[in-house]
Amino acid sequence: MDLTLIADQLATNRFGYFLMSKSQGFVPFVGGGQGILCLKRSTLS
């Protein structure tokens, strides 16, 4: 099974990364940001 990650319409010259986890969670405004982190512990990066 193959996995394909696609990032589209991103800001030019900005850093970004993909995260994945075995379990789902809900952490609003993680790290002082404006988004929601939908991961629980045991994060794989």
Biopython code that builds the backbone (N, CA, C, O; Angstrom):
import numpy as np
from Bio.PDB.StructureBuilder import StructureBuilder

atoms = [
    (1, "MET", "N", (0.845, -1.172, 0.000)),
    (1, "MET", "CA", (0.000, 0.000, 0.000)),
    (1, "MET", "C", (0.894, 1.240, 0.000)),
    (1, "MET", "O", (1.799, 1.355, 0.827)),
    (2, "ASP", "N", (0.645, 2.156, -0.914)),
    (2, "ASP", "CA", (1.404, 3.393, -1.017)),
    (2, "ASP", "C", (0.658, 4.532, -0.328)),
    (2, "ASP", "O", (-0.570, 4.541, -0.251)),
    (3, "LEU", "N", (1.429, 5.484, 0.164)),
    (3, "LEU", "CA", (0.869, 6.681, 0.776)),
    (3, "LEU", "C", (1.386, 7.884, 0.006)),
    (3, "LEU", "O", (2.591, 8.026, -0.200)),
    (4, "THR", "N", (0.480, 8.746, -0.417)),
    (4, "THR", "CA", (0.847, 9.963, -1.134)),
    (4, "THR", "C", (0.341, 11.167, -0.361)),
    (4, "THR", "O", (-0.848, 11.257, -0.057)),
    (5, "LEU", "N", (1.240, 12.098, -0.038)),
    (5, "LEU", "CA", (0.872, 13.334, 0.644)),
    (5, "LEU", "C", (1.002, 14.483, -0.347)),
    (5, "LEU", "O", (2.015, 14.605, -1.036)),
    (6, "ILE", "N", (-0.010, 15.310, -0.415)),
    (6, "ILE", "CA", (-0.007, 16.440, -1.343)),
    (6, "ILE", "C", (-0.310, 17.719, -0.566)),
    (6, "ILE", "O", (-1.285, 17.786, 0.183)),
    (7, "ALA", "N", (0.524, 18.716, -0.750)),
    (7, "ALA", "CA", (0.299, 20.039, -0.159)),
    (7, "ALA", "C", (0.132, 21.030, -1.308)),
    (7, "ALA", "O", (0.987, 21.122, -2.189)),
    (8, "ASP", "N", (-0.961, 21.758, -1.290)),
    (8, "ASP", "CA", (-1.289, 22.638, -2.408)),
    (8, "ASP", "C", (-1.671, 24.017, -1.871)),
    (8, "ASP", "O", (-2.213, 24.136, -0.772)),
    (9, "GLN", "N", (-1.386, 25.047, -2.649)),
    (9, "GLN", "CA", (-1.724, 26.432, -2.329)),
    (9, "GLN", "C", (-1.125, 26.882, -1.002)),
    (9, "GLN", "O", (-1.809, 27.486, -0.176)),
    (10, "LEU", "N", (0.152, 26.583, -0.805)),
    (10, "LEU", "CA", (0.860, 26.996, 0.400)),
    (10, "LEU", "C", (1.595, 28.306, 0.163)),
    (10, "LEU", "O", (1.865, 28.683, -0.978)),
    (11, "ALA", "N", (1.913, 28.987, 1.237)),
    (11, "ALA", "CA", (2.667, 30.238, 1.131)),
    (11, "ALA", "C", (4.074, 29.957, 0.607)),
    (11, "ALA", "O", (4.676, 28.946, 0.967)),
    (12, "THR", "N", (4.590, 30.823, -0.220)),
    (12, "THR", "CA", (5.914, 30.671, -0.789)),
    (12, "THR", "C", (6.992, 30.860, 0.275)),
    (12, "THR", "O", (6.888, 31.741, 1.128)),
    (13, "ASN", "N", (8.022, 30.028, 0.215)),
    (13, "ASN", "CA", (9.185, 30.105, 1.114)),
    (13, "ASN", "C", (8.814, 30.001, 2.586)),
    (13, "ASN", "O", (9.416, 30.676, 3.421)),
    (14, "ARG", "N", (7.841, 29.175, 2.917)),
    (14, "ARG", "CA", (7.440, 28.939, 4.305)),
    (14, "ARG", "C", (7.660, 27.475, 4.643)),
    (14, "ARG", "O", (7.506, 26.598, 3.793)),
    (15, "PHE", "N", (8.021, 27.223, 5.893)),
    (15, "PHE", "CA", (8.289, 25.877, 6.362)),
    (15, "PHE", "C", (6.985, 25.156, 6.689)),
    (15, "PHE", "O", (6.064, 25.765, 7.235)),
    (16, "GLY", "N", (6.897, 23.898, 6.372)),
    (16, "GLY", "CA", (5.726, 23.097, 6.707)),
    (16, "GLY", "C", (6.122, 21.637, 6.862)),
    (16, "GLY", "O", (7.175, 21.221, 6.380)),
    (17, "TYR", "N", (5.286, 20.866, 7.529)),
    (17, "TYR", "CA", (5.569, 19.449, 7.722)),
    (17, "TYR", "C", (4.273, 18.678, 7.951)),
    (17, "TYR", "O", (3.244, 19.254, 8.303)),
    (18, "PHE", "N", (4.344, 17.374, 7.746)),
    (18, "PHE", "CA", (3.222, 16.485, 7.969)),
    (18, "PHE", "C", (3.449, 15.730, 9.268)),
    (18, "PHE", "O", (4.580, 15.350, 9.573)),
    (19, "LEU", "N", (2.388, 15.507, 10.038)),
    (19, "LEU", "CA", (2.429, 14.709, 11.258)),
    (19, "LEU", "C", (1.427, 13.575, 11.131)),
    (19, "LEU", "O", (0.428, 13.684, 10.420)),
    (20, "MET", "N", (1.712, 12.477, 11.837)),
    (20, "MET", "CA", (0.735, 11.401, 11.884)),
    (20, "MET", "C", (0.785, 10.743, 13.255)),
    (20, "MET", "O", (1.797, 10.807, 13.954)),
    (21, "SER", "N", (-0.306, 10.118, 13.622)),
    (21, "SER", "CA", (-0.402, 9.447, 14.909)),
    (21, "SER", "C", (-1.286, 8.224, 14.757)),
    (21, "SER", "O", (-2.082, 8.139, 13.821)),
    (22, "LYS", "N", (-1.150, 7.286, 15.667)),
    (22, "LYS", "CA", (-1.991, 6.095, 15.642)),
    (22, "LYS", "C", (-3.365, 6.364, 16.232)),
    (22, "LYS", "O", (-4.284, 5.567, 16.041)),
    (23, "SER", "N", (-3.520, 7.473, 16.946)),
    (23, "SER", "CA", (-4.799, 7.766, 17.585)),
    (23, "SER", "C", (-5.204, 9.225, 17.343)),
    (23, "SER", "O", (-4.361, 10.089, 17.102)),
    (24, "GLN", "N", (-6.500, 9.471, 17.411)),
    (24, "GLN", "CA", (-7.053, 10.792, 17.141)),
    (24, "GLN", "C", (-7.275, 11.547, 18.447)),
    (24, "GLN", "O", (-7.625, 10.944, 19.462)),
    (25, "GLY", "N", (-7.074, 12.856, 18.428)),
    (25, "GLY", "CA", (-7.293, 13.693, 19.598)),
    (25, "GLY", "C", (-7.826, 15.044, 19.185)),
    (25, "GLY", "O", (-8.203, 15.248, 18.031)),
    (26, "PHE", "N", (-7.857, 15.971, 20.132)),
    (26, "PHE", "CA", (-8.334, 17.323, 19.852)),
    (26, "PHE", "C", (-7.616, 18.285, 20.794)),
    (26, "PHE", "O", (-7.886, 18.296, 21.995)),
    (27, "VAL", "N", (-6.700, 19.093, 20.254)),
    (27, "VAL", "CA", (-5.954, 20.081, 21.042)),
    (27, "VAL", "C", (-6.077, 21.427, 20.336)),
    (27, "VAL", "O", (-5.371, 21.661, 19.356)),
    (28, "PRO", "N", (-6.954, 22.323, 20.804)),
    (28, "PRO", "CA", (-7.107, 23.621, 20.144)),
    (28, "PRO", "C", (-5.946, 24.563, 20.464)),
    (28, "PRO", "O", (-5.421, 24.559, 21.578)),
    (29, "PHE", "N", (-5.561, 25.354, 19.497)),
    (29, "PHE", "CA", (-4.549, 26.408, 19.625)),
    (29, "PHE", "C", (-3.219, 25.891, 20.193)),
    (29, "PHE", "O", (-2.594, 26.550, 21.024)),
    (30, "VAL", "N", (-2.805, 24.730, 19.743)),
    (30, "VAL", "CA", (-1.564, 24.110, 20.227)),
    (30, "VAL", "C", (-0.364, 25.015, 19.933)),
    (30, "VAL", "O", (-0.247, 25.555, 18.832)),
    (31, "GLY", "N", (0.505, 25.177, 20.893)),
    (31, "GLY", "CA", (1.717, 25.971, 20.719)),
    (31, "GLY", "C", (1.461, 27.439, 20.452)),
    (31, "GLY", "O", (2.325, 28.112, 19.890)),
    (32, "GLY", "N", (0.315, 27.957, 20.832)),
    (32, "GLY", "CA", (-0.012, 29.361, 20.586)),
    (32, "GLY", "C", (-0.467, 29.631, 19.160)),
    (32, "GLY", "O", (-0.601, 30.787, 18.761)),
    (33, "GLY", "N", (-0.704, 28.580, 18.393)),
    (33, "GLY", "CA", (-1.124, 28.737, 17.006)),
    (33, "GLY", "C", (-2.611, 29.029, 16.880)),
    (33, "GLY", "O", (-3.306, 29.206, 17.880)),
    (34, "GLN", "N", (-3.088, 29.079, 15.651)),
    (34, "GLN", "CA", (-4.483, 29.402, 15.389)),
    (34, "GLN", "C", (-5.297, 28.191, 14.971)),
    (34, "GLN", "O", (-6.502, 28.298, 14.745)),
    (35, "GLY", "N", (-4.640, 27.028, 14.865)),
    (35, "GLY", "CA", (-5.343, 25.845, 14.379)),
    (35, "GLY", "C", (-5.621, 24.838, 15.465)),
    (35, "GLY", "O", (-5.490, 25.123, 16.655)),
    (36, "ILE", "N", (-6.011, 23.646, 15.029)),
    (36, "ILE", "CA", (-6.345, 22.552, 15.931)),
    (36, "ILE", "C", (-5.463, 21.357, 15.580)),
    (36, "ILE", "O", (-5.338, 20.993, 14.411)),
    (37, "LEU", "N", (-4.857, 20.754, 16.587)),
    (37, "LEU", "CA", (-4.057, 19.552, 16.408)),
    (37, "LEU", "C", (-4.953, 18.365, 16.705)),
    (37, "LEU", "O", (-5.469, 18.247, 17.816)),
    (38, "CYS", "N", (-5.147, 17.490, 15.741)),
    (38, "CYS", "CA", (-6.055, 16.350, 15.889)),
    (38, "CYS", "C", (-5.275, 15.059, 16.110)),
    (38, "CYS", "O", (-5.575, 14.036, 15.494)),
    (39, "LEU", "N", (-4.276, 15.102, 16.985)),
    (39, "LEU", "CA", (-3.444, 13.941, 17.284)),
    (39, "LEU", "C", (-3.391, 13.718, 18.779)),
    (39, "LEU", "O", (-3.562, 14.652, 19.562)),
    (40, "LYS", "N", (-3.153, 12.470, 19.179)),
    (40, "LYS", "CA", (-2.904, 12.139, 20.576)),
    (40, "LYS", "C", (-1.462, 11.703, 20.713)),
    (40, "LYS", "O", (-0.693, 11.770, 19.754)),
    (41, "ARG", "N", (-1.094, 11.260, 21.897)),
    (41, "ARG", "CA", (0.265, 10.804, 22.158)),
    (41, "ARG", "C", (0.683, 9.715, 21.192)),
    (41, "ARG", "O", (-0.106, 9.260, 20.364)),
    (42, "SER", "N", (1.907, 9.314, 21.308)),
    (42, "SER", "CA", (2.559, 8.349, 20.420)),
    (42, "SER", "C", (2.617, 8.879, 18.991)),
    (42, "SER", "O", (2.365, 8.147, 18.034)),
    (43, "THR", "N", (2.951, 10.161, 18.862)),
    (43, "THR", "CA", (3.061, 10.811, 17.562)),
    (43, "THR", "C", (4.280, 10.298, 16.810)),
    (43, "THR", "O", (5.367, 10.181, 17.375)),
    (44, "LEU", "N", (4.094, 10.002, 15.561)),
    (44, "LEU", "CA", (5.191, 9.633, 14.676)),
    (44, "LEU", "C", (5.418, 10.795, 13.733)),
    (44, "LEU", "O", (4.457, 11.310, 13.161)),
    (45, "SER", "N", (6.654, 11.226, 13.551)),
    (45, "SER", "CA", (6.871, 12.357, 12.645)),
    (45, "SER", "C", (7.819, 12.013, 11.550)),
    (45, "SER", "O", (8.112, 12.855, 10.700)),
]
sb = StructureBuilder()
sb.init_structure("model")
sb.init_model(0)
sb.init_chain("A")
sb.init_seg("    ")
for serial, (resi, resn, name, xyz) in enumerate(atoms, 1):
    if name == "N":
        sb.init_residue(resn, " ", resi, " ")
    sb.init_atom(name, np.array(xyz, "f"), 0.0, 1.0, " ", f" {name:<3s}", serial, name[0])
structure = sb.get_structure()
